[in-house]
Amino acid sequence: MLDNPTPDSAAQPSADDSRRSFIKQAGGLLGLALAPPLVSQAERFTALSKKVEGVSEMRLKVNGSIRTIQAEPRVTLLDALRERLDLTGTKKGCDHGQCGACTVLVDGRRVNSCLTLAVMAQGKEITTVEGLAKGEDLHPLQQAFIDHDGFQCGYCTPGQLMSGVACLTEGHAKTDDSVREWMSGNLCRCGAYPNIVAAIREVKKSGFKG
């Protein structure tokens, strides 16, 4: 039976080679441990400084009052209302202009506030759902929504009310079909559409002009 052949001595690492390899590996691990994070404190400070430099003062006339905020030019009207002015009646639904929950009036015309920059609304009259009632007196459409069960979960209701008011003042509430067409940009997941139409119809019959 043949014995196993002895490996060539040149193929075996020497003690010096093993020591050098160990030192290299240990040095690499130490270098990783001492390396700065991917985003250093200086880089974070620079990014923050750039962000702060972009902030500007905006004056918005909301529900009859002049409000001043500090915000970047890219801030939407929706975020300015909710996060800077604490007017949370205007809801953030899809944030893509598809559901109508964020509808407000700007110079009497309905807009999706999630698609409108706050800076673009300066010098204009902004009306949110908080501005519909006069003290303790509800807006006629708010009362009609209550009378006709025009809301269930209530999340879409602020946008529905603002669009409904615009529908009335724009003269689009002449027929139920016209109301459905001009309110089609406001979605109600609860399916309260017939009651919403009935509420708008009642206000229209009362002679409301806006």
Secondary structure as GFF3:
##gff-version 3
##sequence-region A 1 210
A	DSSP	three_ten_helix	9	11	.	.	.	ID=ss1
A	DSSP	alpha_helix	15	34	.	.	.	ID=ss2
A	DSSP	alpha_helix	41	53	.	.	.	ID=ss3
A	DSSP	beta_strand	56	62	.	.	.	ID=ss4
A	DSSP	beta_strand	65	71	.	.	.	ID=ss5
A	DSSP	alpha_helix	77	79	.	.	.	ID=ss6
A	DSSP	pi_helix	80	84	.	.	.	ID=ss7
A	DSSP	beta_strand	103	106	.	.	.	ID=ss8
A	DSSP	beta_strand	109	112	.	.	.	ID=ss9
A	DSSP	three_ten_helix	118	121	.	.	.	ID=ss10
A	DSSP	beta_strand	125	127	.	.	.	ID=ss11
A	DSSP	three_ten_helix	129	131	.	.	.	ID=ss12
A	DSSP	alpha_helix	140	147	.	.	.	ID=ss13
A	DSSP	alpha_helix	157	169	.	.	.	ID=ss14
A	DSSP	alpha_helix	176	182	.	.	.	ID=ss15
A	DSSP	alpha_helix	193	205	.	.	.	ID=ss16
###
